[in-house]
Amino acid sequence: MEEDYVSLAEIKVLLEKEKQARGQLSQEQQYALSHATTFAKVDASKVVAMVKELMAIPMMSTMNAVKIVDVMPGHLDDVRAIFAKERFALSKEDAEKVLEIVAKNQ
């Protein structure tokens, strides 16, 4: 089984389509849609291109790229926090590239 990471913006679009198709969502789906609507910080149309651009940074995983899109960090410390559980430290130059990509897509 293959894992696929989905951003909050993409979840919002998927759940809105499902709501239109069915007419209503389950309670859990309503909570997820509410959460995605509240916290999605980037338009779903930008997500794929942004993740692809982030994946060009060395040592970047798909999971972390999607997390960056969801959080849209504005400071180096925010980027470092995303990578805190990793076995490596993202270089300052790479963290600054992340911030450039985020700033460009806001």
C-alpha positions as CSV (number, residue, x, y, z in Angstrom):
1,M,0.0,0.0,0.0
2,E,1.4,3.4,-1.0
3,E,1.1,6.5,1.2
4,D,0.0,9.8,-0.2
5,Y,0.2,13.0,1.7
6,V,-2.6,15.5,1.2
7,S,-2.5,19.2,2.3
8,L,-5.3,20.9,4.1
9,A,-6.2,22.9,1.0
10,E,-6.6,19.7,-1.0
11,I,-8.7,18.1,1.8
12,K,-10.9,21.2,1.7
13,V,-11.5,20.8,-2.0
14,L,-12.1,17.0,-1.8
15,L,-14.6,17.4,1.1
16,E,-16.5,20.3,-0.7
17,K,-16.8,18.1,-3.8
18,E,-18.1,15.2,-1.7
19,K,-20.6,17.5,0.0
20,Q,-22.0,18.6,-3.3
21,A,-22.1,15.0,-4.6
22,R,-23.9,13.6,-1.5
23,G,-25.7,16.7,-0.2
24,Q,-24.3,16.3,3.3
25,L,-21.2,15.0,5.1
26,S,-20.9,12.8,8.2
27,Q,-20.1,14.6,11.4
28,E,-16.4,13.7,11.2
29,Q,-16.2,15.0,7.6
30,Q,-17.9,18.2,8.7
31,Y,-15.3,18.7,11.4
32,A,-12.5,17.9,8.9
33,L,-14.0,20.4,6.4
34,S,-14.3,23.1,9.2
35,H,-10.7,22.5,10.2
36,A,-9.4,22.6,6.7
37,T,-11.4,25.8,5.9
38,T,-10.1,27.5,9.0
39,F,-6.4,26.5,8.7
40,A,-5.6,26.1,5.0
41,K,-3.3,29.0,4.3
42,V,-2.7,28.5,0.6
43,D,-5.0,27.9,-2.4
44,A,-5.3,24.3,-3.5
45,S,-4.2,25.3,-7.0
46,K,-0.7,26.2,-5.7
47,V,-0.1,23.1,-3.6
48,V,1.2,20.7,-6.2
49,A,3.7,23.3,-7.7
50,M,4.8,24.4,-4.3
51,V,5.4,20.8,-3.1
52,K,7.4,20.1,-6.3
53,E,9.5,23.2,-5.7
54,L,10.1,22.2,-2.1
55,M,11.1,18.7,-3.1
56,A,14.1,20.1,-5.0
57,I,15.6,21.0,-1.6
58,P,18.1,18.3,-0.5
59,M,16.8,15.9,2.2
60,M,13.2,17.1,1.8
61,S,10.5,14.4,2.2
62,T,7.0,14.6,0.8
63,M,5.6,14.6,4.3
64,N,7.7,17.6,5.3
65,A,6.9,19.4,2.1
66,V,3.2,19.1,2.6
67,K,3.6,20.1,6.3
68,I,5.4,23.2,5.1
69,V,2.6,24.0,2.7
70,D,0.0,23.6,5.6
71,V,2.0,25.7,8.1
72,M,3.5,28.3,5.7
73,P,6.3,29.1,8.2
74,G,7.4,32.7,8.3
75,H,10.6,32.4,10.3
76,L,13.7,30.1,10.4
77,D,12.7,28.8,13.8
78,D,9.3,27.7,12.4
79,V,11.1,25.7,9.6
80,R,13.5,24.2,12.1
81,A,10.5,23.1,14.2
82,I,9.1,21.2,11.3
83,F,12.3,19.2,11.0
84,A,12.8,18.8,14.7
85,K,12.0,15.0,14.7
86,E,14.3,14.3,11.7
87,R,17.7,12.6,12.2
88,F,19.3,15.5,10.4
89,A,19.3,19.3,10.6
90,L,18.3,21.3,7.6
91,S,21.1,23.7,6.7
92,K,20.5,27.4,7.1
93,E,20.7,27.9,3.4
94,D,18.0,25.2,2.7
95,A,15.8,26.7,5.5
96,E,16.1,30.1,3.8
97,K,15.1,28.5,0.5
98,V,12.0,27.1,2.2
99,L,11.1,30.6,3.4
100,E,11.7,32.1,-0.1
101,I,9.3,29.5,-1.6
102,V,6.7,30.2,1.1
103,A,7.0,34.0,0.7
104,K,6.6,33.6,-3.1
105,N,3.4,31.6,-2.8
106,Q,1.5,33.6,-0.1
